[in-house]
């Protein structure tokens, strides 16, 4: 039961909360959505309104997650945080531990990244509405909050990649036989020389002193 609760909490912070932030930013532009969020349509919140808000929050959260994957993940990869080549063959034996790392690190990365996207969208949408008032302090506060989400996302993603690599190991690229460099012998035996393909070929022995004396005697005769 505890594992199910932890998983639900991870999905809540990864998708539902960022999606709700997106809906809050759109509420000044959509009166019906504003009524659902404020509960002003009826004296109390209705089951239908709660269901609509929940479904819309999940949909908005998934959309923010897609934008995060397309933009923020690329930025992290370009700035040094790249996904390692994990050895997936050992995943089936370590699935429980891997799920633990997902819930303890990757869900928080999704929360920080998705909330960064959702906050930027909601704040811009709210500033474009007639209900907003220009405030430099508010702009500075939101910008500072976005930097905190950015730093948190980098830290959570780095820990997730590092600890998952320790758990699963990394797979190395296999080198084919054609790519391997053939060993070349370094020594040469007397009376032979080594060619480039590693085969020894016989050579003619060098003329010694006795051969030179025989040649001189023949010329004198």
N, C-alpha and C positions, 0 to 999 in steps of 0.2 A: 504493500500500500504506500510505503514511503517513496519507493521508486516512481510510482505513478504520480504522486504529488509533486516530486521534483521535476518530472518531465512536463507536467502541466504548467508549473511555474516557469520553466524555460520557454515554452511556447507562448505563455502570457507576455513575458517581457520582450520576446523576440518579435512578435507580430502584433499582438492586440494593443499594447500600449502605444507603439509608434503609429499604428493605424488610427487610434483614437485622437492622437495629436493632429493628424492630418484632417480628420473630420472637424475638430475644433477650429482649425484655420479656415475651413470652408463654410462653417456655420453662418457667418455674416452674409454670405452670398446665397445661401439656400435656406429660406425660412422654415421649411418643414424639418430640415436637419437641425436647425437651431431649436425648434420646438421639441424634438426628440431628446436633444442633449440637456435642455433646461427643464424638461418635464412640464412645460407650460400648456400643453394642449389639453391636459386633463388635470384634475386636482392632485393626482399622484401618478407615478410612472406606471405605464401599462406593460403587459407582457409582450405585446406586439412591438411597441417602441423599443423595449430592451433588446428584443431579438433582432430587429432591424439595425440597431446601433452596433450590436455585436458582430453581425455578419458584415456590415459595412466597414467596421474597424479591421476585421481580418483581411478583407479584400484590399483596403488601403494599406495595411501593413505589408501584405505580400507585394504590392506594387512598389512601396518604398524599399523593400528588400531587393527587388529586381534592379531598381536604380542604384542602390548601394553596391550590388554585384558588378554592375556595368561601370561605375565611376570609382567608388572608394576602393574596391578590391584591386583595380588596375593601378591606382595611385600607390597603394601599399606595395604591390609587386614591383613597381618601378623605383621605389625608394628603399628596396632591400629586404622586404618581407615577402618571400616567395614560398609557395607551397612545395614542400619536399616531395621527392618521388618515394612514397611509402611502399613497403613490401606488403601488398594486399593479400598475399598467400597466407600470412599468419593472422589475418583479421578474424577468421571464424573461431580460432582458439582464444582470442582476446577481445571478443565482442563486448562483454560486460564492462571491462576496463575502458574500452574505447568509448562506449556510451557515457561512461562517467566523465571522461575528458570533454566530450561534446557538451554535456549539461553544465559542467563547471567552468568551461572556458569559451567554447564556440557560441553558446547561447548568449553569453554576455557580450561577445563581440558583435553578434547580430543586434543586440539591444542598443549598444553604443552607436554602431553604424547606421542602423535603421532609424534610430531617434535623431541622429544628426541630420539625415535626409528629411525626416518628417518635420523637425523643428524649423529647418530652413524653408520648407514649403509652406508650413502653417504661418510663419512670421511674415513672409512675403505676401501671402494671401490676406492676412489680417491688415497689413499696412496698406494694401490696395483698397480695402473697404472704407466706407465713410465713417465707421465707428472709431477708427484709429486716430491717434494724435501724435504728431512728430515728437520724438524724444531721443536726444543723443545718448542719454544715460541708458535708456532701454536698448538702443541699438548696440551700445558697448557691452551691456550685460548679455545679450543674446550671442554676440560674437565671441565673448569669453566662454560662454557655455558650449558653443560649438567647438572651440579649441579643446575644452575638457573632454567632450565626446570623442574627438579625433584622437587625443592622446590615449584615452581609455580603450578605444578600438585597436590601436596599434599594440598596446600592452597585452590585451586579451588574445589577439590573433598570434602574437609572437609566442606566448606561453602555450597556446593550443598546438601550434606547429612543432615546437620544440619537444613537448612532452609526448605528443603522438608519435614523433620520430623515435624517441627513446623506447616507446612501447612496441611499435611495429617494426622498427628498423627501416632502413632505406634500401631500395633496389638499385644496383649498379648496372650500367649498360654493358651487355655482353659483347665482346669483341670477336668478330668472325675470324676464321682461319686466314682469309685473304688479308685482313687488317693487321694480323700479327707479323712482326718482323722476324724473319727467319734468322736463327743464330749463325754467326759467322766465326769460323775458327781463327784464332789470333796467331798461333804458332805455325811455322813452316818446317817441314822435315828436310833433311839434306837430300839433294838429288831430286827434289820435287817442288812444285810451286802450286799454290791454291788459286783456283779461278774464282770468279764472282759467284757462281752457283754452288760453291762449296765442294767441288770435285777436285781431287788431286790429279795432276797430270805429270807424267814423267818428263824430265828434262835431261839434256845431254850433259854429262859430267864435265866440269871445267878441266882444262889441260893442266897437268901438274908439271913439276920440274923434270921428271924422267922422260916425259913426252918431248920436252924441249931439247934434251940432250940427244935423243934419238934423231930428231930432225936435223940438228947440227952435224952429226956424224954422216947422215945420208948426203948432205950437201957437200961435205969435204971429200967424200968418195967420188 
